Each structure stands twice: as C-alpha cells, then as structure tokens.
Amino acid sequence: MPRKTASNTLPARRQAEGQLEQIDDSQWLAIQRAAQLVSRFDDKPLSLAQAKKIADRLGINWRTVYRYRDRLSDNSEATAIKGIRRGWKSTAHG
C-alpha cells in the first residue's frame, strides 16, 4: 500500500459532535477516502455522472456527494463531512 503524502490527505480538526477519539479506525478511513475523492473537484465543475461514480465507490447517494462537496468548500478539513445527519437543520428561534 502506498504511503500517504501531504498531497493526498486533508487535515482533521474537530467539526464533529462528541470526542474525535471515539471514532473507530474504519470510520476514519471512510471519512478520509470520501474527503479525498470529493476534494479533487474543489474548483472544477462536478457533473452528475462524476458524482454518481464517486457515490458508487463510497456506497452513498449521489446527492450526498454534492453535500460533502459543499461542506468541504466551507471547511477544507476531512472532519467537515463527519456528523452529517439526515433531516432539517435546526434553527434558533429568537
């Protein structure tokens, strides 16, 4: 297996709920793999066909690929895609 270099890894900082130490190794690998695949298209257009191909590789819906991309564009750290839950975002009522 090739060694990881700085060019194919993204920084990981706390963006997820709970302790990051509680994330098991297999979940970390999945997060990093998803972040690497999606981040390749940072400044380039991401077609539906490309999103579907990435989704198939990750075992997720193609719409989630676009969600991951949005998260990574706001925060270029791998943990930006951790903790995404289905449903409506909670809003503060004031």
N, CA, C and O atoms as a GROMACS GRO file, in nm:
protein
  376
    1MET      N    1   0.085  -0.118   0.000
    1MET     CA    2   0.000   0.000   0.000
    1MET      C    3   0.089   0.124   0.000
    1MET      O    4   0.183   0.133   0.079
    2PRO      N    5   0.060   0.220  -0.088
    2PRO     CA    6   0.145   0.339  -0.095
    2PRO      C    7   0.133   0.424   0.031
    2PRO      O    8   0.028   0.430   0.095
    3ARG      N    9   0.244   0.488   0.062
    3ARG     CA   10   0.242   0.579   0.178
    3ARG      C   11   0.163   0.702   0.145
    3ARG      O   12   0.159   0.748   0.031
    4LYS      N   13   0.099   0.756   0.246
    4LYS     CA   14   0.023   0.879   0.227
    4LYS      C   15   0.118   0.997   0.230
    4LYS      O   16   0.211   1.003   0.310
    5THR      N   17   0.093   1.090   0.141
    5THR     CA   18   0.173   1.211   0.138
    5THR      C   19   0.083   1.328   0.174
    5THR      O   20  -0.039   1.314   0.183
    6ALA      N   21   0.144   1.440   0.193
    6ALA     CA   22   0.066   1.559   0.229
    6ALA      C   23  -0.033   1.597   0.120
    6ALA      O   24  -0.135   1.659   0.148
    7SER      N   25  -0.003   1.559  -0.004
    7SER     CA   26  -0.090   1.599  -0.114
    7SER      C   27  -0.220   1.518  -0.120
    7SER      O   28  -0.317   1.564  -0.180
    8ASN      N   29  -0.223   1.399  -0.059
    8ASN     CA   30  -0.345   1.321  -0.067
    8ASN      C   31  -0.416   1.303   0.067
    8ASN      O   32  -0.499   1.213   0.082
    9THR      N   33  -0.383   1.386   0.162
    9THR     CA   34  -0.454   1.383   0.290
    9THR      C   35  -0.505   1.523   0.321
    9THR      O   36  -0.448   1.623   0.279
   10LEU      N   37  -0.612   1.527   0.394
   10LEU     CA   38  -0.668   1.655   0.438
   10LEU      C   39  -0.653   1.665   0.588
   10LEU      O   40  -0.657   1.563   0.657
   11PRO      N   41  -0.637   1.784   0.641
   11PRO     CA   42  -0.627   1.798   0.785
   11PRO      C   43  -0.758   1.756   0.852
   11PRO      O   44  -0.865   1.765   0.793
   12ALA      N   45  -0.747   1.712   0.974
   12ALA     CA   46  -0.866   1.674   1.050
   12ALA      C   47  -0.867   1.754   1.180
   12ALA      O   48  -0.777   1.742   1.263
   13ARG      N   49  -0.967   1.834   1.195
   13ARG     CA   50  -0.984   1.912   1.315
   13ARG      C   51  -1.126   1.894   1.362
   13ARG      O   52  -1.211   1.850   1.283
   14ARG      N   53  -1.155   1.924   1.483
   14ARG     CA   54  -1.285   1.896   1.540
   14ARG      C   55  -1.397   1.975   1.469
   14ARG      O   56  -1.406   2.097   1.482
   15GLN      N   57  -1.480   1.903   1.395
   15GLN     CA   58  -1.601   1.957   1.336
   15GLN      C   59  -1.719   1.867   1.370
   15GLN      O   60  -1.835   1.901   1.344
   16ALA      N   61  -1.689   1.753   1.428
   16ALA     CA   62  -1.792   1.655   1.459
   16ALA      C   63  -1.835   1.666   1.604
   16ALA      O   64  -1.759   1.712   1.689
   17GLU      N   65  -1.957   1.624   1.629
   17GLU     CA   66  -2.005   1.623   1.767
   17GLU      C   67  -1.935   1.512   1.843
   17GLU      O   68  -1.902   1.409   1.784
   18GLY      N   69  -1.913   1.530   1.973
   18GLY     CA   70  -1.851   1.427   2.055
   18GLY      C   71  -1.701   1.428   2.043
   18GLY      O   72  -1.642   1.518   1.981
   19GLN      N   73  -1.639   1.330   2.102
   19GLN     CA   74  -1.494   1.320   2.102
   19GLN      C   75  -1.446   1.252   1.974
   19GLN      O   76  -1.495   1.145   1.938
   20LEU      N   77  -1.351   1.313   1.906
   20LEU     CA   78  -1.297   1.254   1.785
   20LEU      C   79  -1.224   1.124   1.814
   20LEU      O   80  -1.212   1.038   1.726
   21GLU      N   81  -1.175   1.108   1.935
   21GLU     CA   82  -1.106   0.985   1.973
   21GLU      C   83  -1.199   0.866   1.973
   21GLU      O   84  -1.153   0.752   1.968
   22GLN      N   85  -1.329   0.889   1.978
   22GLN     CA   86  -1.426   0.780   1.982
   22GLN      C   87  -1.460   0.728   1.843
   22GLN      O   88  -1.534   0.630   1.830
   23ILE      N   89  -1.409   0.790   1.739
   23ILE     CA   90  -1.433   0.744   1.603
   23ILE      C   91  -1.339   0.629   1.574
   23ILE      O   92  -1.217   0.643   1.588
   24ASP      N   93  -1.395   0.515   1.534
   24ASP     CA   94  -1.309   0.398   1.509
   24ASP      C   95  -1.232   0.415   1.379
   24ASP      O   96  -1.264   0.499   1.295
   25ASP      N   97  -1.129   0.333   1.365
   25ASP     CA   98  -1.037   0.344   1.251
   25ASP      C   99  -1.107   0.327   1.117
   25ASP      O  100  -1.075   0.397   1.021
   26SER      N  101  -1.201   0.235   1.109
   26SER     CA  102  -1.269   0.213   0.981
   26SER      C  103  -1.351   0.335   0.942
   26SER      O  104  -1.361   0.368   0.823
   27GLN      N  105  -1.410   0.402   1.040
   27GLN     CA  106  -1.487   0.523   1.010
   27GLN      C  107  -1.395   0.637   0.967
   27GLN      O  108  -1.429   0.714   0.878
   28TRP      N  109  -1.277   0.648   1.031
   28TRP     CA  110  -1.179   0.749   0.990
   28TRP      C  111  -1.136   0.727   0.846
   28TRP      O  112  -1.125   0.822   0.768
   29LEU      N  113  -1.110   0.600   0.811
   29LEU     CA  114  -1.069   0.570   0.674
   29LEU      C  115  -1.178   0.608   0.575
   29LEU      O  116  -1.149   0.661   0.468
   30ALA      N  117  -1.304   0.581   0.609
   30ALA     CA  118  -1.416   0.616   0.522
   30ALA      C  119  -1.426   0.768   0.506
   30ALA      O  120  -1.451   0.817   0.396
   31ILE      N  121  -1.408   0.841   0.614
   31ILE     CA  122  -1.414   0.988   0.610
   31ILE      C  123  -1.303   1.042   0.522
   31ILE      O  124  -1.327   1.129   0.437
   32GLN      N  125  -1.182   0.992   0.541
   32GLN     CA  126  -1.068   1.040   0.462
   32GLN      C  127  -1.084   1.004   0.314
   32GLN      O  128  -1.052   1.085   0.227
   33ARG      N  129  -1.131   0.885   0.287
   33ARG     CA  130  -1.150   0.843   0.147
   33ARG      C  131  -1.254   0.931   0.078
   33ARG      O  132  -1.232   0.976  -0.035
   34ALA      N  133  -1.366   0.955   0.146
   34ALA     CA  134  -1.470   1.040   0.090
   34ALA      C  135  -1.418   1.181   0.066
   34ALA      O  136  -1.442   1.240  -0.039
   35ALA      N  137  -1.346   1.235   0.164
   35ALA     CA  138  -1.293   1.370   0.151
   35ALA      C  139  -1.193   1.380   0.036
   35ALA      O  140  -1.193   1.480  -0.037
   36GLN      N  141  -1.110   1.278   0.018
   36GLN     CA  142  -1.012   1.279  -0.091
   36GLN      C  143  -1.080   1.275  -0.227
   36GLN      O  144  -1.044   1.349  -0.318
   37LEU      N  145  -1.179   1.187  -0.241
   37LEU     CA  146  -1.248   1.175  -0.369
   37LEU      C  147  -1.323   1.302  -0.406
   37LEU      O  148  -1.318   1.348  -0.520
   38VAL      N  149  -1.393   1.360  -0.309
   38VAL     CA  150  -1.475   1.478  -0.335
   38VAL      C  151  -1.389   1.602  -0.352
   38VAL      O  152  -1.421   1.689  -0.433
   39SER      N  153  -1.281   1.612  -0.277
   39SER     CA  154  -1.198   1.733  -0.283
   39SER      C  155  -1.121   1.746  -0.413
   39SER      O  156  -1.066   1.853  -0.440
   40ARG      N  157  -1.115   1.642  -0.493
   40ARG     CA  158  -1.048   1.651  -0.624
   40ARG      C  159  -1.117   1.752  -0.715
   40ARG      O  160  -1.056   1.802  -0.810
   41PHE      N  161  -1.242   1.781  -0.687
   41PHE     CA  162  -1.321   1.870  -0.772
   41PHE      C  163  -1.346   2.005  -0.706
   41PHE      O  164  -1.448   2.069  -0.732
   42ASP      N  165  -1.254   2.048  -0.622
   42ASP     CA  166  -1.271   2.175  -0.549
   42ASP      C  167  -1.312   2.290  -0.639
   42ASP      O  168  -1.416   2.352  -0.617
   43ASP      N  169  -1.232   2.319  -0.739
   43ASP     CA  170  -1.256   2.434  -0.825
   43ASP      C  171  -1.314   2.398  -0.960
   43ASP      O  172  -1.344   2.485  -1.041
   44LYS      N  173  -1.328   2.269  -0.983
   44LYS     CA  174  -1.378   2.223  -1.113
   44LYS      C  175  -1.526   2.187  -1.103
   44LYS      O  176  -1.574   2.152  -0.996
   45PRO      N  177  -1.596   2.196  -1.214
   45PRO     CA  178  -1.736   2.153  -1.214
   45PRO      C  179  -1.744   2.002  -1.187
   45PRO      O  180  -1.659   1.926  -1.231
   46LEU      N  181  -1.846   1.963  -1.115
   46LEU     CA  182  -1.869   1.822  -1.083
   46LEU      C  183  -1.998   1.780  -1.152
   46LEU      O  184  -2.107   1.819  -1.111
   47SER      N  185  -1.984   1.700  -1.257
   47SER     CA  186  -2.102   1.660  -1.333
   47SER      C  187  -2.180   1.553  -1.256
   47SER      O  188  -2.129   1.492  -1.162
   48LEU      N  189  -2.302   1.533  -1.298
   48LEU     CA  190  -2.386   1.430  -1.237
   48LEU      C  191  -2.322   1.292  -1.255
   48LEU      O  192  -2.324   1.211  -1.162
   49ALA      N  193  -2.267   1.265  -1.372
   49ALA     CA  194  -2.203   1.136  -1.397
   49ALA      C  195  -2.084   1.114  -1.302
   49ALA      O  196  -2.065   1.004  -1.250
   50GLN      N  197  -2.004   1.219  -1.279
   50GLN     CA  198  -1.891   1.209  -1.187
   50GLN      C  199  -1.940   1.188  -1.044
   50GLN      O  200  -1.884   1.108  -0.970
   51ALA      N  201  -2.045   1.261  -1.006
   51ALA     CA  202  -2.100   1.247  -0.871
   51ALA      C  203  -2.153   1.106  -0.849
   51ALA      O  204  -2.136   1.048  -0.742
   52LYS      N  205  -2.218   1.050  -0.951
   52LYS     CA  206  -2.270   0.914  -0.939
   52LYS      C  207  -2.157   0.812  -0.929
   52LYS      O  208  -2.168   0.715  -0.855
   53LYS      N  209  -2.050   0.835  -1.003
   53LYS     CA  210  -1.935   0.744  -0.996
   53LYS      C  211  -1.871   0.746  -0.857
   53LYS      O  212  -1.839   0.642  -0.801
   54ILE      N  213  -1.853   0.865  -0.802
   54ILE     CA  214  -1.798   0.878  -0.666
   54ILE      C  215  -1.893   0.814  -0.565
   54ILE      O  216  -1.850   0.743  -0.475
   55ALA      N  217  -2.023   0.839  -0.582
   55ALA     CA  218  -2.122   0.783  -0.491
   55ALA      C  219  -2.118   0.630  -0.492
   55ALA      O  220  -2.128   0.567  -0.386
   56ASP      N  221  -2.105   0.572  -0.610
   56ASP     CA  222  -2.096   0.426  -0.620
   56ASP      C  223  -1.974   0.372  -0.547
   56ASP      O  224  -1.980   0.269  -0.480
   57ARG      N  225  -1.861   0.443  -0.559
   57ARG     CA  226  -1.738   0.399  -0.492
   57ARG      C  227  -1.750   0.408  -0.341
   57ARG      O  228  -1.692   0.327  -0.268
   58LEU      N  229  -1.827   0.508  -0.293
   58LEU     CA  230  -1.840   0.528  -0.148
   58LEU      C  231  -1.962   0.459  -0.088
   58LEU      O  232  -1.974   0.448   0.034
   59GLY      N  233  -2.052   0.413  -0.174
   59GLY     CA  234  -2.173   0.349  -0.124
   59GLY      C  235  -2.272   0.448  -0.066
   59GLY      O  236  -2.342   0.418   0.031
   60ILE      N  237  -2.280   0.566  -0.126
   60ILE     CA  238  -2.372   0.670  -0.080
   60ILE      C  239  -2.454   0.719  -0.198
   60ILE      O  240  -2.429   0.680  -0.312
   61ASN      N  241  -2.552   0.803  -0.172
   61ASN     CA  242  -2.634   0.861  -0.277
   61ASN      C  243  -2.556   0.973  -0.345
   61ASN      O  244  -2.475   1.040  -0.280
   62TRP      N  245  -2.579   0.994  -0.475
   62TRP     CA  246  -2.505   1.097  -0.547
   62TRP      C  247  -2.532   1.236  -0.492
   62TRP      O  248  -2.445   1.324  -0.501
   63ARG      N  249  -2.650   1.258  -0.435
   63ARG     CA  250  -2.679   1.389  -0.375
   63ARG      C  251  -2.586   1.418  -0.256
   63ARG      O  252  -2.547   1.532  -0.231
   64THR      N  253  -2.553   1.312  -0.184
   64THR     CA  254  -2.463   1.326  -0.069
   64THR      C  255  -2.325   1.371  -0.113
   64THR      O  256  -2.257   1.441  -0.038
   65VAL      N  257  -2.282   1.333  -0.231
   65VAL     CA  258  -2.153   1.378  -0.283
   65VAL      C  259  -2.151   1.530  -0.294
   65VAL      O  260  -2.053   1.595  -0.256
   66TYR      N  261  -2.260   1.588  -0.344
   66TYR     CA  262  -2.269   1.734  -0.353
   66TYR      C  263  -2.274   1.797  -0.213
   66TYR      O  264  -2.218   1.905  -0.192
   67ARG      N  265  -2.340   1.732  -0.120
   67ARG     CA  266  -2.344   1.784   0.018
   67ARG      C  267  -2.204   1.783   0.079
   67ARG      O  268  -2.161   1.881   0.141
   68TYR      N  269  -2.133   1.672   0.059
   68TYR     CA  270  -1.995   1.664   0.109
   68TYR      C  271  -1.910   1.774   0.046
   68TYR      O  272  -1.829   1.837   0.114
   69ARG      N  273  -1.928   1.797  -0.082
   69ARG     CA  274  -1.851   1.900  -0.152
   69ARG      C  275  -1.878   2.037  -0.093
   69ARG      O  276  -1.786   2.116  -0.072
   70ASP      N  277  -2.005   2.066  -0.065
   70ASP     CA  278  -2.038   2.194  -0.002
   70ASP      C  279  -1.973   2.207   0.134
   70ASP      O  280  -1.919   2.313   0.168
   71ARG      N  281  -1.977   2.100   0.212
   71ARG     CA  282  -1.914   2.103   0.344
   71ARG      C  283  -1.764   2.126   0.333
   71ARG      O  284  -1.707   2.206   0.408
   72LEU      N  285  -1.701   2.058   0.240
   72LEU     CA  286  -1.556   2.072   0.224
   72LEU      C  287  -1.517   2.207   0.167
   72LEU      O  288  -1.406   2.256   0.193
   73SER      N  289  -1.605   2.270   0.090
   73SER     CA  290  -1.572   2.402   0.037
   73SER      C  291  -1.577   2.507   0.148
   73SER      O  292  -1.504   2.606   0.144
   74ASP      N  293  -1.663   2.486   0.248
   74ASP     CA  294  -1.669   2.577   0.362
   74ASP      C  295  -1.552   2.556   0.457
   74ASP      O  296  -1.501   2.651   0.517
   75ASN      N  297  -1.510   2.430   0.470
   75ASN     CA  298  -1.406   2.395   0.565
   75ASN      C  299  -1.327   2.280   0.504
   75ASN      O  300  -1.378   2.169   0.496
   76SER      N  301  -1.206   2.304   0.462
   76SER     CA  302  -1.130   2.204   0.387
   76SER      C  303  -1.064   2.099   0.476
   76SER      O  304  -0.951   2.058   0.452
   77GLU      N  305  -1.134   2.057   0.578
   77GLU     CA  306  -1.084   1.953   0.667
   77GLU      C  307  -1.170   1.830   0.652
   77GLU      O  308  -1.292   1.840   0.635
   78ALA      N  309  -1.108   1.714   0.658
   78ALA     CA  310  -1.179   1.588   0.636
   78ALA      C  311  -1.298   1.572   0.731
   78ALA      O  312  -1.400   1.515   0.692
   79THR      N  313  -1.286   1.619   0.852
   79THR     CA  314  -1.393   1.601   0.950
   79THR      C  315  -1.515   1.688   0.922
   79THR      O  316  -1.616   1.677   0.991
   80ALA      N  317  -1.506   1.774   0.821
   80ALA     CA  318  -1.622   1.856   0.785
   80ALA      C  319  -1.739   1.770   0.740
   80ALA      O  320  -1.855   1.810   0.754
   81ILE      N  321  -1.711   1.651   0.687
   81ILE     CA  322  -1.819   1.566   0.641
   81ILE      C  323  -1.866   1.468   0.747
   81ILE      O  324  -1.962   1.394   0.725
   82LYS      N  325  -1.800   1.465   0.860
   82LYS     CA  326  -1.842   1.378   0.969
   82LYS      C  327  -1.961   1.439   1.040
   82LYS      O  328  -1.967   1.560   1.061
   83GLY      N  329  -2.053   1.357   1.076
   83GLY     CA  330  -2.163   1.403   1.158
   83GLY      C  331  -2.280   1.460   1.082
   83GLY      O  332  -2.370   1.520   1.143
   84ILE      N  333  -2.282   1.444   0.951
   84ILE     CA  334  -2.396   1.492   0.874
   84ILE      C  335  -2.513   1.400   0.905
   84ILE      O  336  -2.506   1.279   0.886
   85ARG      N  337  -2.620   1.459   0.950
   85ARG     CA  338  -2.740   1.382   0.982
   85ARG      C  339  -2.849   1.417   0.885
   85ARG      O  340  -2.857   1.529   0.835
   86ARG      N  341  -2.933   1.320   0.860
   86ARG     CA  342  -3.045   1.342   0.770
   86ARG      C  343  -3.147   1.431   0.837
   86ARG      O  344  -3.156   1.436   0.960
   87GLY      N  345  -3.223   1.501   0.757
   87GLY     CA  346  -3.332   1.584   0.809
   87GLY      C  347  -3.301   1.731   0.802
   87GLY      O  348  -3.199   1.773   0.748
   88TRP      N  349  -3.391   1.809   0.859
   88TRP     CA  350  -3.379   1.954   0.858
   88TRP      C  351  -3.272   1.999   0.954
   88TRP      O  352  -3.249   1.938   1.058
   89LYS      N  353  -3.207   2.109   0.916
   89LYS     CA  354  -3.111   2.171   1.008
   89LYS      C  355  -3.190   2.240   1.117
   89LYS      O  356  -3.295   2.299   1.091
   90SER      N  357  -3.139   2.232   1.239
   90SER     CA  358  -3.208   2.300   1.348
   90SER      C  359  -3.180   2.451   1.337
   90SER      O  360  -3.070   2.492   1.301
   91THR      N  361  -3.280   2.530   1.367
   91THR     CA  362  -3.264   2.675   1.364
   91THR      C  363  -3.297   2.732   1.500
   91THR      O  364  -3.379   2.678   1.574
   92ALA      N  365  -3.231   2.842   1.532
   92ALA     CA  366  -3.256   2.907   1.660
   92ALA      C  367  -3.376   2.999   1.645
   92ALA      O  368  -3.384   3.078   1.551
   93HIS      N  369  -3.467   2.988   1.735
   93HIS     CA  370  -3.584   3.078   1.735
   93HIS      C  371  -3.555   3.191   1.832
   93HIS      O  372  -3.517   3.167   1.947
   94GLY      N  373  -3.572   3.310   1.788
   94GLY     CA  374  -3.536   3.421   1.874
   94GLY      C  375  -3.639   3.515   1.889
   94GLY      O  376  -3.623   3.615   1.959
   0.00000   0.00000   0.00000
